[in-house]
């Protein structure tokens, strides 16, 4: 598993957990973004990287879609790990 090159920001609470859960499931970032787009969220690689890096806010729709893709309850994305 690759390590993060930059430190996390403070714009959202879920990005770090999303990154962890995605990597635990062995999903590449580009494949994950494609799944998000299939659910109707307009997401590009830069925007997604910023979400994971916690340097941009996450919308309620994004959190909902990401929780569905990862197969977790939305609340789990907010839990301290």
Buried (B, 14 or more C-beta within 10 A) or exposed (E): EEEEEEEBEEBBBBBBBBBBBBBEEEBEBEEBBEBBBEBEBEBEEEBBBBBBBBBBEBEEEBBBBBBEBBEBEEEBBEEEE
